[in-house]
Amino acid sequence: MGSTGVIKRVGSIEDVVGWQLCTGCGACAYLEPARYQMVDVPSHGKRPIVRPEAPAETGRALSACPGALLEHRYDKAAPQYDRALEPCWGPVMDVHEGHATDEHIRKAGSSGGLATALALHALESARAAGVLHTAIDEERPWLNRTTYSRNRAELIATTGSRYSPSSPCERLQDIVDAPGQSVFIGKPCDVAALSQIQRTDNELARKTIVKIAFFCAGTPSTAGLEALLRREGLPDLSRLRSLRFRGDGWPGRWTAEWVADDGAPASASLSYEDSWGYLQRYRQWRCHICPDHSGEFADISVGDPWYREIGDEESGSSLIVVRTEEGRRFLQGALMSSVVELTRVSEPALLPASQPNLVAARGALWGRLLAMKIALCAVPCYSGFQMFGIWWCKLSVRAKVGSLLGTLRRVFVRKLRRRLTVDIPSQV
């Protein structure tokens, strides 16, 4: 199948996985739970596998899959959106910098604890019954689990970024079954999948009070994390006791703790730059061709304000992008409740200045997709995103050529013209 002389067709969830377009969001497991189960495939990420004796695919999962189709639907002419930011960043109403007022949350969070503070505001104001998000798997700290937090203790215990595979959409049924509305926190692709499902799932749309996304430069595989742990001295994953990617300061350190051969405690710690510099080489392929690294489908998206150097022992700070009227009202409510504090208000220039790497990634996208088509690879369908204009206007000639030739090289290195066979982990 990989040797045919036509562009590969994406006609099923199995095609999405086979052609390495899967984001691992878990939407398919929610929409067709009798057919799909999410598992961690160490060399690739969270992936749906077909259950034994599963019913036939219905097409519901494929219609919402961000690996096959990502469709932006918003009125680009609406006056509330920032015209200068819209081409690269999607719908942007306000850009702020701020942080949680609770010092524990602010320190524990990856960048100011803003997402946790907003979710906690929803819980404590009784507007939300719970928060669906990603947390560490306490029994296997190198993995993640999807959790539904119902109170302050549960939410704060899971604060902090997880630079490893997660699939929060697999448990969207928790939102539907909850006694009230819920907050959803996820990667941009997770929030995009949820948004696409909500177009036809009225109950899920009604019961999701706010969608919060965090900026994302890609998801490394578990194999990458295992390699980093081994390099830092961990002899066996079963001995790992805790793993923190960021937080406990800003931007925080990657810290692993385990039991040594003699039974004594052992640990390793790396700077954020060193740990991410290693892990980013293991990002899944879909992340290299992602049109949305900043949570364009969310009500509020948050990230790091990297527009300046961070001082030693500096308290965390969050870049806050308000994208919908619901997001604006929600943030205003948190401000009135003194749950969050804004230190810079309505400064649109903060966004591109803080995330220049994401502008470069968006700019290279058109060239990367063109290269994949030339190589007859499977290509996702993106609608409603500005791509060619950014590639043409924002990239240098060298960067334009690099987006094409670099992708052609990756096509062969990653074997993107050959259909992938996913090896199911033995523990499944």
C-alpha positions as a printed Julia matrix, in Angstrom:
428×3 Matrix{Float64}:
   0.0    0.0    0.0
   2.91   2.34   0.75
   4.28   1.96  -2.8
   1.27   3.27  -4.69
   1.82   6.33  -6.86
  -1.03   8.42  -5.47
  -1.47  10.51  -2.35
  -2.52   8.24   0.48
  -6.19   8.38   1.39
  -7.36   9.0    4.97
 -10.7    7.22   5.17
 -10.69   5.74   8.67
  -9.23   6.15  12.14
  -6.92   3.24  11.28
  -5.65   5.29   8.33
  -4.99   8.25  10.64
  -2.86   6.04  12.87
  -1.21   4.15  10.03
  -0.11   7.3    8.19
   1.23   8.86  11.44
  -1.34  11.67  11.56
  -2.77  10.77  14.98
  -2.53  13.43  17.72
  -3.46  10.95  20.46
  -6.31  13.16  21.71
  -8.66  10.25  22.49
 -11.75  11.68  20.76
 -12.29   8.45  18.84
 -12.42   6.46  22.1
 -15.2    8.76  23.35
 -17.2    8.73  20.13
 -16.87   5.0   19.42
 -15.96   3.41  22.78
 -17.07  -0.07  21.75
 -14.49  -0.02  18.95
 -11.5    2.01  20.2
  -9.33   1.89  23.28
  -6.46   4.33  23.93
  -3.06   2.86  24.8
   0.42   4.29  25.11
   2.6    3.08  22.24
   6.07   4.02  23.52
   7.63   4.78  20.14
   4.75   6.97  18.93
   2.36   8.23  21.63
  -1.19   7.57  22.81
  -2.96   5.67  20.05
  -6.4    4.08  19.54
  -6.38   0.33  19.08
  -9.35  -1.67  17.89
 -10.91  -3.77  20.64
 -11.38  -7.53  20.1
 -14.66  -8.28  18.32
 -15.3   -4.55  17.91
 -18.25  -3.3   15.84
 -17.62  -1.65  12.48
 -16.43   1.94  12.34
 -19.37   4.38  12.19
 -17.54   7.44  10.87
 -18.4    9.56  13.92
 -14.84   9.42  15.21
 -13.3   10.25  11.86
 -15.56  13.28  11.4
 -14.15  14.89  14.56
 -10.56  13.63  14.3
  -8.04  16.52  14.24
  -5.53  14.19  12.61
  -7.75  13.84   9.54
  -9.56  17.19   9.48
  -9.21  20.46  11.34
 -11.76  23.08  10.39
 -11.78  26.61  11.8
 -15.25  28.13  11.98
 -15.4   31.68  13.23
 -16.3   35.02  11.72
 -12.95  36.5   10.69
 -14.66  39.82   9.99
 -16.04  40.15  13.52
 -14.84  43.44  15.06
 -13.78  41.93  18.39
 -10.84  40.05  16.87
  -7.38  41.57  16.54
  -6.8   41.94  12.8
  -3.01  42.03  13.08
  -2.79  38.8   15.08
  -5.51  36.79  13.33
  -3.45  35.37  10.42
  -0.88  33.66  12.67
  -2.82  33.21  15.9
  -6.48  32.74  14.98
  -9.23  34.48  16.97
  -7.66  36.82  19.55
  -9.77  39.24  21.58
  -7.39  40.17  24.41
  -3.78  39.42  25.39
  -2.7   39.78  29.0
   0.04  38.72  31.36
  -0.9   37.52  34.83
  -0.72  34.83  37.48
  -2.6   33.03  40.22
  -2.91  35.04  43.43
  -2.53  31.87  45.51
   1.25  31.66  45.94
   1.24  27.86  46.24
  -0.6   27.48  42.94
   1.6   30.11  41.3
   4.8   28.33  42.32
   3.58  24.81  41.59
   2.25  25.74  38.15
   4.46  25.7   35.08
   4.0   29.4   34.33
   2.08  31.35  36.91
  -0.57  28.71  37.63
  -3.17  30.55  35.58
  -4.96  27.47  34.16
  -5.2   25.86  37.6
  -6.44  29.1   39.17
  -9.16  29.53  36.54
 -10.29  25.92  36.95
 -10.33  26.3   40.73
 -12.4   29.47  40.39
 -14.98  27.5   38.43
 -15.1   24.82  41.15
 -15.23  27.13  44.14
 -17.78  29.49  42.62
 -20.03  26.45  42.11
 -20.18  27.12  38.38
 -18.51  23.77  37.63
 -18.91  20.26  39.01
 -15.4   19.25  37.98
 -12.39  19.66  35.72
 -11.33  17.16  33.06
  -7.57  17.28  32.54
  -4.3   15.33  32.53
  -2.37  14.15  35.59
   0.59  11.96  36.45
  -0.05   8.23  36.71
   0.98   7.68  40.33
   1.62   3.96  39.82
   3.67   4.54  36.64
   5.05   8.1   36.97
   6.53   8.06  33.45
   2.97   7.92  32.06
  -0.06  10.2   32.21
  -3.67   9.52  33.04
  -6.85  11.45  32.34
  -8.57  12.56  35.53
 -11.72  14.4   36.58
 -11.01  16.64  39.58
 -13.96  17.62  41.74
 -12.32  19.7   44.48
  -9.34  21.9   45.33
  -7.17  19.1   46.72
  -7.56  16.89  43.65
  -6.91  19.76  41.27
  -3.83  21.19  43.0
  -2.29  17.71  43.41
  -2.06  17.48  39.62
  -0.73  20.97  38.84
   2.14  21.26  36.33
   2.98  20.43  32.73
   3.43  16.91  31.43
   5.67  16.73  28.35
   4.55  13.23  27.41
   1.54  11.59  25.69
  -1.96  12.25  27.0
  -5.48  11.69  25.67
  -7.98  13.7   27.75
 -10.79  13.43  25.19
 -11.11   9.72  25.89
 -13.05  10.61  29.04
 -15.39  13.28  27.71
 -18.21  11.08  28.95
 -17.26  12.29  32.45
 -18.39  15.77  31.41
 -21.67  14.45  30.01
 -22.33  12.4   33.17
 -21.4   15.13  35.66
 -24.22  16.71  37.73
 -23.28  20.16  36.44
 -21.03  21.86  33.92
 -17.29  21.15  33.64
 -14.0   22.78  32.69
 -11.8   21.13  30.07
  -8.02  21.67  30.01
  -5.88  20.2   27.25
  -3.41  20.61  24.43
  -4.52  22.63  21.4
  -5.32  19.44  19.46
  -7.4   18.12  22.38
  -9.42  21.33  22.54
  -9.8   21.34  18.75
 -11.17  17.79  18.84
 -13.61  18.72  21.61
 -14.75  21.76  19.64
 -15.4   19.67  16.54
 -17.39  17.14  18.57
 -19.45  19.9   20.18
 -20.79  20.95  16.77
 -23.02  17.87  16.74
 -22.99  16.79  20.41
 -25.33  19.32  22.01
 -25.19  17.78  25.47
 -21.4   17.91  25.58
 -21.47  21.51  24.34
 -24.01  22.51  27.0
 -22.1   20.9   29.84
 -18.66  22.33  29.01
 -18.47  25.69  30.73
 -15.06  26.73  29.41
 -12.25  25.24  27.31
  -8.69  26.1   28.37
  -5.7   25.24  26.18
  -2.02  25.61  26.89
   0.54  26.5   24.24
   2.23  23.41  22.85
   5.31  22.9   20.7
   4.69  19.16  20.36
   4.3   15.93  22.3
   7.38  13.72  22.79
   6.88   9.95  22.87
   7.29   7.79  25.95
  10.33   6.25  24.26
  12.01   9.67  24.32
  11.28  10.07  28.01
  12.59   6.57  28.72
  15.79   7.39  26.85
  16.27  10.57  28.89
  15.67   8.73  32.16
  18.19   6.05  31.22
  20.73   8.7   30.25
  20.34  10.32  33.65
  20.94   7.05  35.5
  17.59   5.39  36.08
  18.25   1.63  35.81
  14.65   0.46  35.54
  11.34   2.29  35.02
   9.75   0.24  37.82
  12.03   2.05  40.3
  10.84   5.53  39.33
   8.95   7.17  42.19
   8.23  10.67  40.92
   8.73  12.77  37.8
   8.21  16.49  37.38
   8.72  18.22  34.04
   8.34  21.82  35.22
   6.92  23.88  38.05
   8.03  24.44  41.65
   9.48  27.69  40.35
   9.57  29.31  36.93
  10.14  27.75  34.52
  11.12  25.0   36.94
  13.32  21.96  36.5
  12.86  18.46  35.14
  13.31  16.27  38.22
  13.17  12.49  38.53
  13.44  10.5   41.75
  13.92   6.75  42.02
  15.25   3.89  44.16
  18.89   2.97  43.46
  20.34  -0.55  43.34
  21.24  -0.42  47.04
  17.75   0.77  48.0
  18.83   4.34  48.66
  16.96   7.29  47.12
  18.47   8.68  43.9
  17.53  11.61  41.7
  18.43  13.63  38.63
  17.58  17.21  37.73
  17.87  19.15  34.47
  16.99  22.68  33.45
  13.83  23.18  31.4
  15.97  24.08  28.38
  18.12  20.94  28.62
  15.23  18.54  29.22
  13.02  19.97  26.46
  16.03  20.2   24.15
  16.38  16.44  24.48
  12.72  15.44  24.46
  11.64  17.58  21.49
  13.62  15.3   19.16
  11.05  12.58  19.93
   7.91  14.54  19.0
   5.24  12.64  17.07
   5.05  13.48  13.36
   1.63  15.16  13.53
   3.16  17.86  15.77
   5.51  18.9   12.94
   2.53  19.65  10.69
   0.22  21.18  13.29
  -1.51  24.45  12.35
  -2.47  25.31  15.92
   0.18  25.45  18.63
  -1.54  28.18  20.66
  -5.03  26.81  21.34
  -7.05  28.66  18.72
 -10.19  26.6   19.43
 -10.18  27.39  23.17
 -12.04  30.05  25.11
  -8.78  30.93  26.89
  -5.28  29.76  26.08
  -2.22  30.2   28.26
   1.53  29.94  27.8
   4.85  31.4   28.86
   5.64  35.08  28.31
   9.09  34.48  26.85
   9.4   38.07  25.6
  12.07  38.74  28.24
  14.77  36.95  30.22
  13.53  35.32  33.41
  15.43  36.31  36.53
  16.66  33.86  39.15
  13.99  32.91  41.69
  11.39  34.9   39.73
   7.77  34.03  40.44
   5.82  32.43  37.62
   3.86  34.42  35.06
   1.35  33.43  32.39
   0.6   34.78  28.94
  -3.21  34.82  28.61
  -5.04  34.87  25.29
  -8.8   35.44  25.42
 -10.49  34.06  22.31
 -14.25  34.08  22.97
 -16.84  36.17  24.78
 -17.33  33.27  27.2
 -13.59  33.28  27.87
 -13.65  37.03  28.5
 -16.55  36.74  30.95
 -14.9   33.81  32.69
 -11.6   35.66  33.15
 -13.44  38.75  34.38
 -15.21  36.63  36.99
 -11.89  35.23  38.18
 -10.5   38.77  38.44
 -13.48  39.97  40.45
 -13.03  37.01  42.8
  -9.31  37.89  43.19
  -8.28  34.41  42.06
  -5.97  35.82  39.39
  -4.07  39.04  38.94
  -3.19  40.72  35.65
   0.14  42.55  35.51
  -0.11  43.59  31.85
  -3.51  44.26  30.31
  -4.5   44.36  26.62
  -1.02  44.25  25.11
  -1.35  42.36  21.79
   2.38  42.66  21.02
   3.13  40.31  23.92
   1.88  37.32  21.94
   4.28  37.25  18.95
   7.12  38.57  21.12
   6.64  35.76  23.63
   6.26  32.89  21.15
   8.42  33.55  18.06
   9.08  29.84  17.63
   5.37  29.22  17.13
   5.23  31.88  14.4
   8.08  30.07  12.63
   6.28  26.72  12.95
   3.07  28.18  11.51
   5.03  29.83   8.72
   6.69  26.59   7.67
   3.43  24.66   7.59
   2.4   25.35   3.97
   5.79  24.23   2.68
   5.73  21.09   4.8
   2.29  20.07   3.56
   3.33  20.75  -0.04
   6.39  18.56   0.4
   4.23  15.75   1.77
   1.93  15.99  -1.25
   4.91  15.9   -3.6
   6.11  12.77  -1.8
   2.6   11.25  -2.11
   2.11  11.02   1.66
  -1.19  11.16   3.5
  -2.0   14.78   4.32
  -4.61  16.1    6.77
  -7.22  18.57   5.55
  -6.94  21.98   7.19
  -9.7   24.52   6.55
  -9.98  28.09   7.77
  -6.28  28.59   8.52
  -4.06  31.1    6.75
  -0.97  29.2    5.6
   0.39  30.22   2.18
   0.42  33.93   2.98
   2.39  33.39   6.17
   4.82  31.04   4.41
   5.33  33.56   1.64
   5.54  36.74   3.73
   7.0   35.67   7.06
   9.72  33.21   6.02
  13.07  33.97   4.45
  14.0   32.28   1.18
  16.23  29.92   3.13
  13.41  29.05   5.54
  11.01  28.46   2.65
  13.43  26.05   0.99
  14.08  24.41   4.36
  10.38  23.79   4.95
  10.27  21.85   1.68
  13.59  20.01   1.63
  13.61  19.36   5.37
  10.2   17.74   5.15
  11.18  15.62   2.16
  14.13  14.36   4.18
  11.86  13.55   7.14
   9.47  11.7    4.82
  12.16   9.13   4.18
  13.74   9.14   7.65
  10.36   8.6    9.32
   9.09   6.3    6.56
   5.96   8.4    6.07
   5.16   6.78   2.71
   4.91   3.39   4.38
   1.84   2.48   6.39
   2.74   2.11  10.06
   1.88  -1.05  11.94
   1.32  -0.23  15.6
   2.77  -2.78  18.0
   0.33  -3.12  20.85
   2.11  -2.96  24.25
   2.17  -6.25  26.12
   0.42  -4.8   29.2
  -2.78  -4.06  27.24
